[in-house]
Amino acid sequence: MIADAELEERFLKAQNVLHYVSRPVAFLGMWPVNITTGSRIRMVLYFIYHIYRMGMEFIDLVMVFGNLEQVIENLMITGTQVAIMMRLTFPRFTSSMRRVIDGLSDMHQRDNFTDTREMEIFIEYSEICEKCYRIVVWSATFACASWYLLPVQTYLIVKIRNGTFTYASPWRMPPFEAMEKPEVVILLHLIEIPVAYLTACYSLTYCIYFTLINHIRGQLVIMSHKIRNLNVDPVTNMRKIFNPIVEKHIKILHISKSLDDCSHIYLLFELLNTILTLALLSYNIMMNINLSETALIINFFVYMYFMTVLVFANCYMSQCLEKEAMNLFYAFYEHDWSNLPLPYQKAFIICMLRAQTPLHITAGKFYEFSLSGFTSIMKSSMAFVSMLRATI
């Protein structure tokens, strides 16, 4: 058993995990709580910059339209930037996200934990979120820094070969003649620094979402623990026993629904964008890429890998949420309720019926993410590739 002082210290740290993982997004003024004048100013600056940057990418898309390879390279960047905008904007301006944060904050108050084991469960799930954040923040920083430095690598290679260097933005923009001037190149590349930060924030929004899902899972595990250790005295008033259980379960269901209300639109866009982009990349690699272009092929494969990982993350989180929801049902079912008086049996059956309703992450309120659904996403991409090969 953990010492009380150590447990309290870890508990206080666990209460602040969501604040900890949301700091990069809060820096942009895009976090829906603790809104200040400074955060509003940063939010306006973010929108001005990101809209300008996305405008450049859409102009470039129009200019390269007709060249499949260039269109795919543009969609790799533009699709991601649109997804970043949606992932940052929807939580900031939807009341459902504030309800999720406030609801979880209320459930994490010290007086809502009745024993040490419940605190330990909450701490365990919170520490998983913190570890995940540390891994992702370093990985995202390295990946975005490497991508940002691609023009520097190109410049060094060109100089070694005594060629002419023309600046190409790693995040796409229309080319113009002044790009050959060193001072213009340096200025343009410095202007690109915020895009690297925004792209890193895209990965970190998955950590925020994972933290919210994990907090909901933790509350379901705590409920299962309560039910498995529930001592039912037939003499005790039934309402006194079941009211706290039912109220907490309803609150968890409302929080889960609010989270889905906030996220289902941008998850639908990401799902469609992933299927389309993976299909176009696969088709281009098979049909149009010269095998001598090793660097480009590796670049495409790395991008496909990360797109697949992000989709898998959504499917995995949804599967874990569904599993804990069903574990709550099993906790009710495995209790010795059949030997209790009839009113208690009816109460357990009603709770079991409600607990049978699975919790999911959805895209557009109709597609439910799951591990089995992940294979369907991959099959859809490959079916699109087959259609392209047959029609083009």
ROSETI-613892 format. One line per field, with one value per residue (C-alpha): residue number from 1; residue in one letter; x, y, z. Coordinates in Angstrom, 1 decimal. Layout:
// ROSETI-613892
num = (NUM,...)
residu = (A,...)
X = (X,...)
Y = (Y,...)
Z = (Z,...)
This chain:
// ROSETI-613892
num = (1,2,3,4,5,6,7,8,9,10,11,12,13,14,15,16,17,18,19,20,21,22,23,24,25,26,27,28,29,30,31,32,33,34,35,36,37,38,39,40,41,42,43,44,45,46,47,48,49,50,51,52,53,54,55,56,57,58,59,60,61,62,63,64,65,66,67,68,69,70,71,72,73,74,75,76,77,78,79,80,81,82,83,84,85,86,87,88,89,90,91,92,93,94,95,96,97,98,99,100,101,102,103,104,105,106,107,108,109,110,111,112,113,114,115,116,117,118,119,120,121,122,123,124,125,126,127,128,129,130,131,132,133,134,135,136,137,138,139,140,141,142,143,144,145,146,147,148,149,150,151,152,153,154,155,156,157,158,159,160,161,162,163,164,165,166,167,168,169,170,171,172,173,174,175,176,177,178,179,180,181,182,183,184,185,186,187,188,189,190,191,192,193,194,195,196,197,198,199,200,201,202,203,204,205,206,207,208,209,210,211,212,213,214,215,216,217,218,219,220,221,222,223,224,225,226,227,228,229,230,231,232,233,234,235,236,237,238,239,240,241,242,243,244,245,246,247,248,249,250,251,252,253,254,255,256,257,258,259,260,261,262,263,264,265,266,267,268,269,270,271,272,273,274,275,276,277,278,279,280,281,282,283,284,285,286,287,288,289,290,291,292,293,294,295,296,297,298,299,300,301,302,303,304,305,306,307,308,309,310,311,312,313,314,315,316,317,318,319,320,321,322,323,324,325,326,327,328,329,330,331,332,333,334,335,336,337,338,339,340,341,342,343,344,345,346,347,348,349,350,351,352,353,354,355,356,357,358,359,360,361,362,363,364,365,366,367,368,369,370,371,372,373,374,375,376,377,378,379,380,381,382,383,384,385,386,387,388,389,390,391,392)
residu = (M,I,A,D,A,E,L,E,E,R,F,L,K,A,Q,N,V,L,H,Y,V,S,R,P,V,A,F,L,G,M,W,P,V,N,I,T,T,G,S,R,I,R,M,V,L,Y,F,I,Y,H,I,Y,R,M,G,M,E,F,I,D,L,V,M,V,F,G,N,L,E,Q,V,I,E,N,L,M,I,T,G,T,Q,V,A,I,M,M,R,L,T,F,P,R,F,T,S,S,M,R,R,V,I,D,G,L,S,D,M,H,Q,R,D,N,F,T,D,T,R,E,M,E,I,F,I,E,Y,S,E,I,C,E,K,C,Y,R,I,V,V,W,S,A,T,F,A,C,A,S,W,Y,L,L,P,V,Q,T,Y,L,I,V,K,I,R,N,G,T,F,T,Y,A,S,P,W,R,M,P,P,F,E,A,M,E,K,P,E,V,V,I,L,L,H,L,I,E,I,P,V,A,Y,L,T,A,C,Y,S,L,T,Y,C,I,Y,F,T,L,I,N,H,I,R,G,Q,L,V,I,M,S,H,K,I,R,N,L,N,V,D,P,V,T,N,M,R,K,I,F,N,P,I,V,E,K,H,I,K,I,L,H,I,S,K,S,L,D,D,C,S,H,I,Y,L,L,F,E,L,L,N,T,I,L,T,L,A,L,L,S,Y,N,I,M,M,N,I,N,L,S,E,T,A,L,I,I,N,F,F,V,Y,M,Y,F,M,T,V,L,V,F,A,N,C,Y,M,S,Q,C,L,E,K,E,A,M,N,L,F,Y,A,F,Y,E,H,D,W,S,N,L,P,L,P,Y,Q,K,A,F,I,I,C,M,L,R,A,Q,T,P,L,H,I,T,A,G,K,F,Y,E,F,S,L,S,G,F,T,S,I,M,K,S,S,M,A,F,V,S,M,L,R,A,T,I)
X = (0.0,1.3,2.1,-0.5,1.9,3.1,-0.5,-1.7,1.2,0.6,-3.2,-2.6,-0.4,-2.9,-5.6,-3.5,-2.7,-5.2,-3.8,-0.3,-1.0,-3.1,-0.4,0.8,-2.8,-3.5,-0.4,-2.3,-5.3,-7.3,-8.2,-11.8,-11.1,-9.2,-9.8,-8.1,-7.5,-4.0,-5.4,-7.9,-5.2,-3.1,-6.1,-6.7,-3.0,-3.2,-6.3,-4.7,-1.5,-3.1,-5.7,-2.9,-0.9,-3.8,-4.6,-1.1,-1.5,-4.9,-3.4,-0.6,-3.1,-4.9,-1.6,-0.4,-3.9,-3.4,-0.1,-1.0,2.3,2.2,-1.5,-0.7,2.2,-0.1,-2.9,-0.5,0.1,-3.2,-5.3,-3.2,-3.5,-7.3,-7.4,-5.2,-7.6,-10.6,-9.0,-8.1,-11.3,-14.1,-13.0,-12.4,-15.8,-18.1,-19.8,-19.8,-16.0,-16.4,-19.0,-16.5,-13.7,-16.0,-17.6,-14.4,-12.9,-15.9,-15.5,-11.8,-12.4,-11.0,-14.3,-15.6,-13.1,-14.2,-11.1,-7.5,-8.0,-10.2,-7.5,-4.9,-7.0,-7.4,-3.6,-2.7,-4.8,-3.6,0.1,-0.5,-1.6,1.4,3.8,2.0,2.3,6.1,6.6,4.5,5.9,9.5,8.5,6.4,9.1,11.8,9.5,8.4,12.0,13.2,10.5,11.2,14.9,14.3,15.1,18.4,19.3,18.3,20.5,23.5,23.1,22.7,25.8,27.9,26.8,27.4,23.7,21.2,19.1,15.4,13.6,10.6,8.6,8.2,4.5,3.8,3.4,3.2,6.6,7.8,11.0,12.3,12.7,16.2,17.4,19.1,17.5,14.0,14.6,15.8,12.7,10.3,11.9,11.6,8.0,7.4,8.5,4.9,3.7,6.1,4.7,1.1,1.9,3.4,0.2,-1.8,-0.1,-0.5,-4.3,-4.4,-2.8,-5.5,-8.2,-6.5,-6.4,-10.1,-10.9,-8.6,-10.3,-13.7,-12.2,-10.8,-14.2,-15.8,-13.1,-13.8,-17.5,-16.8,-14.6,-17.4,-20.0,-17.8,-17.2,-20.8,-22.2,-26.0,-28.0,-31.6,-32.6,-31.0,-33.1,-32.5,-32.4,-29.5,-27.5,-28.3,-28.8,-25.1,-24.3,-26.9,-26.2,-22.5,-23.1,-25.5,-22.9,-20.2,-22.6,-23.3,-19.6,-18.9,-21.8,-20.5,-17.0,-18.5,-20.6,-17.5,-15.3,-17.4,-17.3,-13.5,-13.0,-15.2,-13.0,-9.9,-11.4,-12.3,-9.0,-7.0,-8.8,-8.4,-4.8,-3.6,-5.3,-3.7,-0.3,-0.5,-1.6,1.1,3.8,2.6,2.1,4.1,7.1,10.5,12.3,15.4,13.5,14.3,14.0,10.5,9.3,10.6,8.9,5.6,5.9,6.7,3.7,1.4,2.8,2.0,-1.5,-2.2,-0.9,-3.2,-6.3,-5.3,-5.0,-8.7,-9.8,-7.8,-9.1,-12.7,-12.1,-10.7,-13.7,-16.1,-14.3,-14.5,-18.2,-18.8,-16.7,-19.1,-21.9,-20.0,-19.4,-23.2,-23.8,-21.1,-22.5,-24.6,-27.8,-29.9,-30.1,-31.3,-34.9,-37.0,-36.7,-32.9,-32.9,-35.0,-32.6,-29.6,-31.3,-32.1,-28.5,-27.3,-29.6,-28.2,-24.6,-25.0,-25.1,-21.5,-19.6,-17.8,-15.9,-17.7,-17.1,-20.1,-22.3,-22.6,-19.2,-18.0,-14.2,-13.0,-10.1,-12.3,-13.2,-9.6,-9.3,-12.3,-10.6,-7.6,-9.8,-11.6,-8.3,-7.2,-10.6,-10.2,-6.7,-8.2,-10.9,-8.2,-6.2,-9.3,-10.5,-7.4)
Y = (0.0,3.5,5.8,8.5,11.4,9.9,9.0,12.6,14.0,11.8,12.5,16.2,15.7,13.5,16.2,18.6,16.1,17.6,21.1,19.8,18.1,21.1,23.7,23.9,24.4,26.9,28.9,29.5,30.8,27.8,26.1,26.6,27.2,29.9,32.4,35.8,38.9,37.6,34.2,36.0,38.1,35.0,33.3,36.2,36.1,32.3,32.6,35.4,33.4,30.0,31.4,33.2,30.0,27.8,30.4,29.9,26.2,26.3,28.7,26.3,23.5,25.4,26.1,22.4,21.0,18.4,17.1,14.1,14.0,17.7,17.5,14.6,16.4,19.4,17.4,15.8,19.3,21.0,18.2,18.1,21.9,21.8,19.0,21.1,24.1,21.9,20.1,23.4,25.3,22.9,22.4,26.1,27.2,24.3,24.3,20.5,20.5,22.9,20.5,17.6,19.5,20.8,17.4,15.6,18.2,17.8,14.0,14.3,16.2,14.5,14.0,11.9,9.1,6.8,4.6,4.4,1.9,4.4,7.1,4.6,3.8,7.5,8.0,5.0,6.2,9.8,8.7,6.7,10.0,11.8,9.2,9.2,13.0,12.9,10.4,12.2,15.7,14.6,12.6,15.4,18.0,15.8,15.1,18.7,20.0,17.5,18.5,22.2,21.7,20.0,23.1,23.4,19.9,20.6,23.7,21.8,19.1,21.6,23.5,20.3,19.5,23.2,23.6,26.4,26.5,27.5,27.7,25.3,25.7,22.4,23.4,24.4,27.9,29.3,29.8,33.3,34.6,36.3,32.9,32.7,35.7,34.6,37.4,36.4,32.7,33.4,35.6,33.0,30.2,32.2,32.9,29.1,28.5,28.8,26.2,23.7,24.5,24.1,20.8,19.6,20.7,18.5,15.4,16.8,17.2,13.4,13.4,15.8,13.5,10.4,12.1,12.9,9.3,7.9,9.9,8.6,5.1,5.6,6.7,3.5,1.4,3.1,2.4,-1.3,-1.4,0.1,-2.4,-5.4,-4.4,-3.3,-4.7,-4.7,-4.9,-5.7,-3.6,-0.5,1.9,0.9,4.5,5.2,2.4,2.9,6.6,7.5,4.7,5.7,9.4,8.8,6.5,9.1,11.8,9.6,8.9,12.6,13.5,10.8,12.1,15.7,14.6,12.9,16.0,18.1,15.8,13.8,16.4,16.8,13.1,12.5,14.9,13.2,9.8,10.8,12.7,9.7,7.2,9.6,10.5,6.9,5.8,8.6,8.0,4.3,4.8,7.3,5.1,2.1,3.9,7.1,7.1,6.3,3.8,6.0,8.7,6.9,10.0,10.8,7.2,7.1,10.5,9.1,5.9,7.8,10.0,7.0,5.4,8.4,8.8,5.1,5.5,8.5,6.6,3.6,5.8,6.8,3.2,2.0,4.8,3.9,0.2,0.8,3.0,0.3,-2.3,-0.5,0.3,-3.4,-4.2,-2.1,-4.4,-7.5,-5.9,-5.6,-9.1,-10.9,-9.4,-11.8,-10.0,-13.1,-13.9,-10.4,-9.3,-8.7,-4.9,-5.1,-7.6,-5.3,-2.4,-4.5,-5.6,-2.0,-1.0,-3.9,-2.9,0.6,-0.6,-2.7,0.4,0.7,3.9,4.8,7.5,8.3,10.1,12.1,10.3,7.3,5.6,4.0,3.7,0.3,-2.1,-4.1,-0.8,0.0,-2.9,-1.5,1.8,0.2,-1.9,1.2,2.9,-0.1,-0.4,3.3,2.4,-0.4,1.9,4.5,1.8,0.6,4.1,6.2)
Z = (0.0,-0.9,2.1,2.7,2.1,-1.2,-2.3,-1.6,-3.6,-6.5,-6.3,-6.5,-9.5,-11.2,-10.7,-12.8,-15.7,-18.1,-17.4,-18.0,-21.4,-22.6,-22.1,-25.8,-27.0,-24.1,-25.3,-28.6,-26.6,-27.9,-24.6,-23.5,-19.8,-17.9,-20.8,-20.3,-22.4,-23.2,-24.4,-26.6,-28.2,-28.8,-30.3,-32.8,-33.8,-34.3,-36.6,-38.6,-39.2,-39.8,-42.2,-44.1,-44.2,-45.3,-48.0,-49.4,-49.5,-51.3,-53.9,-54.4,-54.8,-57.6,-59.3,-59.3,-60.1,-62.9,-61.7,-59.6,-57.8,-56.9,-55.9,-53.5,-52.0,-51.5,-50.0,-47.5,-46.1,-46.7,-45.3,-42.2,-41.7,-42.1,-39.5,-37.2,-37.5,-36.8,-33.9,-32.2,-33.1,-32.2,-28.5,-28.1,-29.3,-28.4,-25.0,-24.9,-24.4,-21.4,-20.0,-20.3,-18.6,-15.8,-15.3,-15.0,-12.7,-10.4,-10.4,-9.5,-6.2,-3.2,-1.4,-4.4,-3.5,-0.7,-0.3,-1.1,-4.0,-5.8,-5.5,-6.8,-9.9,-10.7,-10.2,-12.4,-15.3,-15.0,-14.9,-18.1,-19.8,-18.5,-19.9,-23.2,-23.4,-22.7,-25.5,-28.0,-27.2,-27.9,-31.0,-32.4,-31.7,-33.5,-36.4,-36.9,-36.5,-39.1,-41.5,-40.9,-41.7,-45.0,-47.1,-45.2,-46.1,-49.7,-49.7,-48.4,-51.0,-53.9,-52.7,-52.6,-56.2,-57.3,-58.3,-58.1,-55.0,-55.1,-51.8,-51.5,-48.3,-46.4,-45.9,-49.4,-50.9,-54.4,-55.9,-57.0,-58.5,-55.3,-53.7,-55.2,-53.1,-49.9,-47.7,-49.0,-48.4,-44.8,-44.1,-45.5,-43.6,-40.3,-41.0,-41.2,-37.6,-36.2,-38.7,-37.1,-33.7,-35.0,-36.6,-33.2,-31.5,-33.9,-32.4,-28.9,-29.4,-29.5,-26.0,-24.8,-26.3,-24.8,-21.4,-21.5,-22.6,-20.0,-17.3,-18.3,-18.4,-14.9,-13.5,-15.1,-13.4,-10.1,-10.5,-11.3,-8.1,-6.0,-7.4,-6.9,-3.3,-2.6,0.6,0.2,3.5,2.7,5.7,4.3,2.2,-1.5,-2.7,-0.3,-2.0,-5.6,-6.0,-5.8,-8.3,-10.8,-10.6,-11.2,-14.1,-15.7,-15.2,-17.0,-19.9,-20.2,-20.2,-22.9,-25.1,-24.7,-25.8,-28.8,-29.6,-29.7,-31.7,-34.2,-37.0,-37.2,-36.7,-39.7,-41.8,-40.6,-41.4,-45.0,-45.5,-44.3,-46.6,-49.6,-48.9,-48.2,-51.5,-53.6,-52.0,-52.6,-56.2,-56.9,-55.5,-57.6,-60.8,-61.1,-58.9,-60.4,-58.2,-58.3,-56.3,-53.0,-50.8,-52.1,-51.7,-48.1,-47.4,-48.7,-46.7,-43.5,-44.0,-44.7,-41.5,-39.3,-40.9,-40.1,-36.5,-35.9,-37.2,-35.2,-32.1,-32.5,-33.0,-30.0,-27.7,-28.7,-28.2,-24.7,-23.8,-25.0,-23.0,-19.7,-20.3,-20.7,-17.7,-15.7,-16.9,-15.9,-12.4,-12.0,-13.4,-11.2,-8.0,-5.9,-6.7,-7.4,-3.7,-2.7,-2.2,-5.4,-5.3,-5.2,-8.1,-10.2,-9.4,-10.5,-13.7,-14.6,-14.0,-16.1,-19.0,-19.0,-18.6,-21.7,-23.9,-25.2,-25.3,-28.5,-30.3,-33.5,-36.8,-37.9,-35.3,-37.6,-37.8,-34.6,-34.2,-33.1,-33.8,-36.2,-37.8,-38.3,-40.8,-42.6,-43.0,-44.5,-46.8,-48.0,-48.9,-50.9,-52.6,-53.7,-55.0,-57.1,-58.4,-59.4,-61.2,-63.1,-64.1,-64.7)
